Amino acid sequence: MLIFSKIKIPQSFMKKLTYKLAAFILLSAMIGGIVGLPVVTEAANEPPNPNWPPEMTDIDIWGLLAKALNWFANIVLLVSAIMIVYAGFTYVTAGGKEDKIKLAMQVLIYALIGFAVALLAKFLVNVVTQFIAGSSTTVKWPTAK
């Protein structure tokens, strides 16, 4: 055991060995995933869909627009929530610096305005589509039943 303790291994050699070992592990995981993927996909093979190709069905244009706007409002809500957390983090880590505190307050105000606008948008999308569409306008759109 004392023999191994007296061997000096250069640090540059250890770095190269570490990088090679990490590359080997990463490459092995990637190849293993690629080789094993067909086995997993065949295990969960479902019977073909009898409703393919999709038939033409009616779709509501205003409903589609409302869904798109609701998605956009949800994304804005998510971003504004993240910005509120960022503003809090900036405020906490300001360390008494006036410029960082001012930046945190500004980000918080803009994030709260964005949050309010997104909530208002979610509400107004439903109200406006009901008001404009009244009786919904439909067009033929391919969908699977």
Long-range contacts (C-beta under 8 A, 24 or more apart in sequence): 49-144, 51-144, 51-145, 52-144, 53-142, 54-142, 54-143, 54-144, 54-145, 55-142, 55-143, 55-144, 55-145, 56-140, 56-141, 56-142, 57-140, 57-141, 57-142, 57-143, 57-145, 58-138, 58-139, 58-140, 58-141, 59-138, 59-139, 59-140, 59-141, 59-143, 60-133, 60-136, 60-137, 60-138, 61-136, 61-137, 61-138, 61-139, 62-129, 62-132, 62-133, 62-136, 62-137, 63-129, 63-136, 65-129, 66-125, 66-126, 66-129, 69-121, 69-125, 70-122, 70-125, 72-121, 73-118, 73-119, 73-121, 73-122, 73-125, 74-118, 74-122, 76-114, 76-117, 76-118, 76-121, 77-115, 77-118, 77-119, 77-122, 79-114, 80-111, 80-112, 80-114, 80-115, 80-118, 81-111, 81-115, 83-107, 83-110, 83-111, 83-114, 84-108, 84-111, 84-112, 84-115, 86-111, 87-111
